[in-house]
């Protein structure tokens, strides 16, 4: 994270933190220019300039000398300087790196709830653009950040940890699920509720349409589905949408295969849109030929024809609890080796016209 301020401009006015100037001579440059000239990483340069982190004396002096040449000075309001706080929290959404936020309403409700919760404790929330390497965070003096739906082995979490930024995730980095505080739905239980509901309608060939990003909601659903199929003796009818696609191709593969599903659990709301379109294309009626449950409720699920049975994942509660947890971490930084706090938020199945119990059907 950049904890420096640009040199004075030509009229004696400080530029805002993080803006990059020209890179040449003594006329100023961004933190990256300081790091480049000193032959160190941006994180090391930031730590050296602010007297934090484990930076050797020779390296620190080299970075400070380059900063002096470029006209840099330490920013006394920076987050990392002497433990001072700025009252700013970040929030970013990792799914958008892979081609667009998938469930807009879910995202907006998390952000709104987190924003109001932060304001109650005199914090402000900053929406940070997504980036695989975490570059936007270097110029923001944040006290901490919320990361929505992290990737597996997420490089952003690695970068934020190196910068010493407190992090809370909604969803989990599956390769480091115990390394960070998180708030999440019990998605395996959510998937079982959807699958059991479809079985109770009389569906015999229940399929799953999920993504292939490696994010926890995809993998939780796939694991729960395979376990459910094994327990109930049903065939595994699973397909995955490629990152950045609208999932139409995956839905078409499922619905044109021999012994096609007569019911589908689709993990994301936008997958439901693609599935309905493919059903119309193939002349399949919903729910008579194919029943559909979507894994996140939203305006599309409510207003489509037929309206789609969906899981209400309680995004307002997730956003509120994520902000509370982050502010608690900031106010009481955990000791090394302490187990991060994890919170589970219950979901609710909302039955609509896309599923219906058939005469004589019972729970499998």
Secondary structure, DSSP 8 states (H G I E B T S, - for coil): ---EE--B-TTS-B--TT-----STTS---HHHHHHHHTS-HHHHHHHHHT-SS--HHHHHHHHHHHHHHT-EE-TT-TTGGG---SEEEEEESGGGGTS-S-HHHHHHHHHHHHHHHHHTT-EEEE----TT-GGGGG---SEEEEES--TT-HHHHHHHHHT-EEEEES--GGGTTTSEEEEE-HHHHHHHHHHHHHHTT-SSEEEEEE-S--HHHHHHHHHHHHHHHHHT---EEEEE-TTS-SHHHHHHHHHSTT--SEEEESSHHHHHHHHHHHHHHT--TTTT-EEEESS--HHHHHSSS--EEEE--HHHHHHHHHHHHHHHHHS---TT----EEEE--EEE--TT----TT----
